[in-house]
């Protein structure tokens, strides 16, 4: 494999609006075909990323044998990545627990 990093501009490769889980899967199919050990994913121009895209991106990154490096990550995208990572670390934090119903009549 090639030791130099290959750079992908995600807004041009996919879209500036990253909304679908399948799009993250498609992105990683593309990344796996690159003959380099390291891939730089440039988020310049990305205006939106859904929670489902962020979750799938992180899951695919974890499974990949390549070193994936994110560049130029906008604040909103960074916040979504952090929210997903927190929900993965603390899954009980988001669980809704049944509560007792009290009649006010």
C-alpha positions as CSV (number, residue, x, y, z in Angstrom):
1,X,0.0,0.0,0.0
2,X,0.9,3.6,-0.6
3,X,2.2,5.4,2.5
4,X,1.3,8.9,1.3
5,X,-2.2,10.2,2.3
6,X,-4.9,10.5,-0.3
7,X,-7.4,13.4,0.2
8,X,-11.1,13.3,-0.5
9,X,-13.3,16.4,-0.4
10,X,-16.5,15.0,0.9
11,X,-18.8,17.9,-0.2
12,X,-17.7,17.3,-3.8
13,X,-17.6,13.5,-3.6
14,X,-21.0,13.1,-1.9
15,X,-22.8,16.3,-1.1
16,X,-22.5,19.4,1.2
17,X,-25.6,18.0,3.0
18,X,-24.7,14.6,4.5
19,X,-28.0,13.1,5.5
20,X,-28.2,9.4,4.8
21,X,-26.6,6.4,6.5
22,X,-26.2,4.7,3.1
23,X,-24.1,7.7,1.9
24,X,-21.6,7.0,4.7
25,X,-21.4,3.3,3.6
26,X,-20.9,4.4,0.0
27,X,-18.2,6.8,1.1
28,X,-16.3,4.0,2.8
29,X,-16.6,1.7,-0.1
30,X,-14.9,4.4,-2.1
31,X,-12.2,5.0,0.6
32,X,-11.4,1.3,0.8
33,X,-10.6,1.3,-3.0
34,X,-7.9,4.0,-2.5
35,X,-4.5,2.4,-2.6
36,X,-3.2,4.4,0.4
37,X,-2.9,3.5,4.1
38,X,-4.1,7.0,5.1
39,X,-7.1,8.9,3.7
40,X,-7.8,12.5,4.6
41,X,-11.5,13.3,4.5
42,X,-11.8,17.1,4.0
43,X,-15.1,18.5,5.3
44,X,-14.7,21.9,3.6
45,X,-18.1,23.0,2.3
46,X,-20.2,20.6,4.4
47,X,-23.2,22.5,5.7
48,X,-25.2,19.7,7.4
49,X,-24.6,16.3,8.7
50,X,-27.4,14.1,10.2
51,X,-27.0,12.0,13.3
52,X,-27.5,8.8,11.3
53,X,-24.7,9.8,8.8
54,X,-22.4,10.7,11.7
55,X,-23.1,7.4,13.5
56,X,-22.6,5.3,10.4
57,X,-19.4,7.2,9.4
58,X,-17.9,6.5,12.9
59,X,-18.9,2.9,12.7
60,X,-17.4,2.5,9.3
61,X,-14.2,4.3,10.4
62,X,-13.9,1.9,13.3
63,X,-14.1,-1.1,11.0
64,X,-11.7,0.3,8.4
65,X,-8.1,-0.8,8.3
66,X,-7.1,2.5,6.9
67,X,-6.1,5.5,9.0
68,X,-8.9,8.1,8.4
69,X,-8.1,11.7,9.2
70,X,-10.8,14.4,9.2
71,X,-9.8,17.9,8.0
72,X,-11.6,21.3,8.1
73,X,-14.5,20.0,10.2
74,X,-17.1,22.7,10.7
75,X,-18.4,23.3,14.2
76,X,-21.8,21.8,13.5
77,X,-20.3,18.6,12.1
78,X,-17.9,18.4,15.0
79,X,-20.8,18.8,17.5
80,X,-22.7,16.0,15.8
81,X,-19.7,13.7,15.9
82,X,-19.3,14.5,19.7
83,X,-23.0,13.9,20.3
84,X,-22.9,10.5,18.6
85,X,-19.7,9.5,20.5
86,X,-21.3,10.5,23.8
87,X,-24.4,8.4,23.0
88,X,-22.2,5.4,22.2
89,X,-20.2,5.8,25.4
90,X,-23.3,6.4,27.6
91,X,-26.2,4.5,25.9
92,X,-28.3,4.5,29.2
93,X,-28.2,8.3,29.3
94,X,-30.7,8.5,26.4
95,X,-33.0,5.7,27.4
96,X,-36.5,6.6,28.3
97,X,-37.7,4.9,31.4
98,X,-41.4,4.2,32.0
99,X,-42.9,6.4,34.6
100,X,-46.0,6.2,36.7
101,X,-49.1,8.0,35.3
102,X,-50.9,10.1,37.8
103,X,-54.5,11.3,37.2
104,X,-55.1,15.0,37.9
105,X,-58.9,14.9,37.8
